[in-house]
Amino acid sequence: MALTESGLYQPDLADLKTAEESEIKDVLNVCPFSGEGANEDSIGFRLFGGIQHDTRLGYYREIYQASVTDDSMRLQASSGGIITWVLKSLLKSGKADYVVHVKNAPRETGKLFYYGISRTTEEIVVGGKSKYYPIELSEVLREVERLPGRGVFVGLPCFIKGARRLCELRPEFAKKFPYFIGLVCGHLKSTGFAESLAQQMGLNPSELVDVDFRVKLMDRPADRYGFSASTPMRSNARPMSELVGGNWGLNLFRNPACDLCDDVFAECADLVVGDAWLPGAVKDPRGTSVVVSRRKDLSEILGKGLEDGQLSLEELSLEMAANSQQGGLRDRREGLRYRLYLRRKNGEWSPEKRVEPSKNHLSSSRRKLYRHRIRMMKDSLRFWALAKRTNDFESFWKRIERLQIINSCLYRRIPLRWLAWIKYTLAARASKKNAQTKK
Ligand SMILES: Cc1cc2nc3c(=O)[nH]c(=O)nc-3n(C[C@H](O)[C@H](O)[C@H](O)COP(=O)(O)OP(=O)(O)OC[C@H]3O[C@@H](n4cnc5c(N)ncnc54)[C@H](O)[C@@H]3O)c2cc1C
């Protein structure tokens, strides 16, 4: 896997040129976006077939709203700290020997984050929080191949799907990973996301050494979190809502593969955790998690945490859990159907998904909005690479500002011709004022 100029990991296919047909088939059977091999429904059925199923959440046993009671651990985590707590419990009880998750990268690598291995509770706590940053699995899996013992695999839905498919192909990996813990996912970002947020705060994006995407701000609700970044010389922090790109609906720096995803709740994971974006929970700035358990033993571990006073745990209805991810689900269902339709119409390849390509389920204004969001994704990736090459960030932000205004008009159904009229009136007013000043 290699980082492209757009700040995304892509497979280097050179080796495949000399590969046997069976080897290529294996690669396609592991890659989560190849369109070949088992999908989330069939993997989920094989793993959790006896329990209840919902088309939005996948298989589920218990659903909770939860958080850890230890505030220092909670503040080191993205939402309620549940993933960190479960990882610690599994290690402490000897059910796992190590954790494979996303950690801060050593400075000499030139990366901010990487998939690494943690063996101690301290490493697990430090490795907490969401990393909206490209990562890849090939190196850590090579390391796991050599490691004795059993591990917990933590990942976004597509990484869990890929890892499960690898376990089916190479059963020795299934023995190595008795637990898979998923993160609910809206979409993954390119390196440009962290870089552009830092650049807006006056930091040089090429010099970043540290980034925190989820700084908890104690005077605001949980969804109003902050962003902090450091270069060797300076550090800065701001509420995410004050930075362009903090609004996920804009799709800035979105990984294009996410346009072809239909899995929000990591349907192949044993346990999945997301942010409780729900009216009551969101008020607590310390953060609260939505948890979907697909395994009895993991539900029991959580229940024991409640008994011991280490967790606050309330049952949540299926509808509430789905409501906490309304935007993501809409994008992965109605949005995906339309994107598949567009790709088919334009003669572009797309994998088989669990929804059918269509345009008729959407109004024409909604279609325009989805088309515009594809443009925002593509333009932000392309023009950020150009801005870094030419050191011209001003042109980049002007372009993004224009795209943002169009997005707001499309979202609020304000006709774009009004925009032209507003611009014309403002320009006319400005030139009249200029003329008067000259007089
Ligand atoms: C790219 C991305 C998109 C997300 N989108 C949504 C969303 O739309 N809605 C929503 O509710 N939640 C989303 N989440 C999940 C959410 O941000 C929290 O991670 C989740 O609530 C778990 O919180 P926690 O406090 O239990 O986790 P913590 O205790 O903070 O632990 C998080 C664990 O996840 C690991 N981790 C962090 N980033 C990654 C990564 N990129 N890949 C693999 N492992 C990682 C860490 O190493 C750590 O072990 C997203 C997360 C990411 C990384």
The ligand as a Gaussian input file, in Angstrom:
#p B3LYP/6-31G(d) Opt

LIG

0 1
 C      -12.890000       7.703000      10.375000
 C      -13.905000       7.599000      11.482000
 C      -15.226000       7.932000      11.220000
 C      -16.184000       7.837000      12.239000
 N      -17.479000       8.142000      11.964000
 C      -18.415000       8.067000      12.937000
 C      -19.768000       8.419000      12.679000
 O      -20.122000       8.838000      11.582000
 N      -20.657000       8.286000      13.704000
 C      -20.278000       7.842000      14.949000
 O      -21.125000       7.743000      15.812000
 N      -19.018000       7.482000      15.202000
 C      -18.076000       7.590000      14.238000
 N      -16.778000       7.229000      14.503000
 C      -16.474000       6.570000      15.794000
 C      -16.323000       7.528000      16.948000
 O      -15.548000       8.635000      16.534000
 C      -15.607000       6.874000      18.158000
 O      -14.441000       6.262000      17.706000
 C      -16.445000       5.830000      18.819000
 O      -17.544000       6.462000      19.388000
 C      -15.671000       5.071000      19.900000
 O      -15.499000       5.896000      20.985000
 P      -14.814000       5.359000      22.322000
 O      -14.751000       6.522000      23.248000
 O      -15.464000       4.119000      22.814000
 O      -13.379000       4.960000      21.741000
 P      -11.948000       5.177000      22.398000
 O      -11.955000       4.616000      23.751000
 O      -11.518000       6.556000      22.146000
 O      -11.085000       4.179000      21.475000
 C      -11.034000       4.315000      20.093000
 C      -10.249000       3.134000      19.564000
 O      -10.357000       3.118000      18.155000
 C       -9.062000       3.083000      17.569000
 N       -9.094000       3.886000      16.365000
 C       -9.164000       5.223000      16.260000
 N       -9.205000       5.609000      14.989000
 C       -9.157000       4.468000      14.267000
 C       -9.163000       4.216000      12.880000
 N       -9.171000       5.185000      11.979000
 N       -9.137000       2.920000      12.468000
 C       -9.085000       1.926000      13.383000
 N       -9.069000       2.104000      14.717000
 C       -9.103000       3.376000      15.138000
 C       -8.124000       3.658000      18.604000
 O       -6.817000       3.169000      18.426000
 C       -8.767000       3.220000      19.904000
 O       -8.334000       1.946000      20.306000
 C      -15.791000       7.360000      13.523000
 C      -14.451000       7.060000      13.788000
 C      -13.506000       7.175000      12.775000
 C      -12.065000       6.831000      13.072000

